[in-house]
Amino acid sequence: VTYEEALSNQEKPILAVFYVDWCGYCLRFMPKYKILNTLYKDKYNFVMINAEDPAYKKLVEDVSLTGFPTVFILDPKYDNRVHLSQSIYADLGKFRTEIDRYVRIRRILDKAEAIEK
């Protein structure tokens, strides 16, 4: 899914990885990202964003990247952004705990929104 497609689909939050082609850490992280995509494709839109692509310059500046890879949960429905710590990237269990946590939070937000309507 492209970033633009994911942004327009507010049914699911976005799990976005910012990377650059020359980054060895990015290459080592991508197999885990693909596993997560398989496990969570019904709960998240998965997007890979090349931080050196001029089309994403504004987005890259907006999220204030400090290294690569960098993973964010972006939720356009609730204008929310969660930066996932690079310290958990190597541990798939910890990574899943964090993205499961946001799924639970999103359900709470959705229920609250439904009550307000």
C-alpha positions in Angstrom: 0.0 0.0 0.0 1.3 3.5 -0.8 1.4 6.1 1.9 -1.2 8.1 0.1 -3.6 5.1 -0.1 -3.1 4.3 3.5 -3.7 7.9 4.5 -7.0 7.9 2.8 -8.1 4.6 4.4 -9.0 5.6 8.0 -10.3 2.2 8.9 -6.8 1.0 10.0 -3.8 2.9 11.4 -0.6 2.9 9.4 2.5 1.0 10.5 5.2 3.0 8.6 8.8 2.2 8.4 11.1 5.0 7.2 14.3 3.7 5.6 17.1 4.5 3.2 18.5 2.2 0.6 22.1 2.4 1.9 21.2 1.4 5.5 22.4 -2.0 6.7 20.1 -1.9 9.8 17.2 -1.2 7.5 18.0 -4.3 5.4 18.2 -6.5 8.5 14.9 -5.1 9.9 12.9 -5.7 6.7 12.3 -9.5 7.2 10.8 -8.7 10.6 8.6 -6.0 9.0 7.4 -8.5 6.5 6.5 -11.0 9.2 4.6 -8.2 11.0 2.8 -7.4 7.8 1.7 -11.0 7.4 0.5 -11.2 11.0 -1.2 -7.7 11.2 -2.4 -7.0 7.7 -6.0 -6.9 8.8 -5.3 -4.4 11.6 -2.7 -2.1 10.0 -1.9 -0.6 6.6 1.8 -1.3 6.1 3.9 1.4 4.4 7.5 1.6 3.5 8.8 5.2 3.0 12.1 5.9 1.5 13.3 8.9 3.5 15.4 10.1 0.6 12.4 10.3 -1.8 11.7 14.0 -2.5 8.0 13.2 -2.5 8.1 12.5 1.2 10.4 15.4 2.2 7.7 17.2 4.2 6.6 14.0 6.0 10.2 13.2 6.9 10.8 16.6 8.3 7.5 16.5 10.2 8.3 13.3 12.0 11.9 14.5 12.8 13.8 11.3 12.0 17.0 10.7 13.9 18.1 7.4 12.4 17.1 4.5 10.2 15.0 2.5 10.2 12.4 4.4 12.2 8.9 3.0 12.7 5.8 5.0 13.5 2.2 4.1 14.0 0.4 6.9 12.2 -3.4 7.1 12.7 -5.0 9.7 10.3 -8.4 9.0 11.8 -7.4 10.4 15.2 -4.5 12.5 14.1 -2.2 10.4 16.3 1.4 9.5 15.9 3.4 7.0 18.0 7.1 6.5 17.6 8.2 3.0 18.3 11.6 2.8 20.1 14.4 1.4 18.0 15.4 -0.6 21.1 12.5 -3.1 20.4 13.2 -3.6 16.7 15.3 -6.7 17.2 12.7 -8.4 19.5 9.6 -9.4 17.6 7.8 -10.2 20.8 8.3 -6.7 22.3 7.5 -5.2 18.9 4.2 -7.1 18.8 3.3 -6.0 22.3 3.6 -2.4 21.3 1.5 -2.7 18.1 -1.1 -4.8 19.9 -1.3 -2.0 22.5 -2.2 0.5 19.9 -4.8 -1.9 18.4 -6.5 -1.9 21.9 -6.3 1.9 22.2 -7.8 2.3 18.7 -10.7 0.1 19.7 -11.3 2.3 22.8 -11.2 5.4 20.6 -13.6 3.9 18.1 -16.1 2.9 20.8 -15.9 6.4 22.3 -16.5 8.0 18.9 -19.5 5.7 18.4 -21.0 6.7 21.7 -20.6 10.4 20.9 -22.5 10.0 17.7 
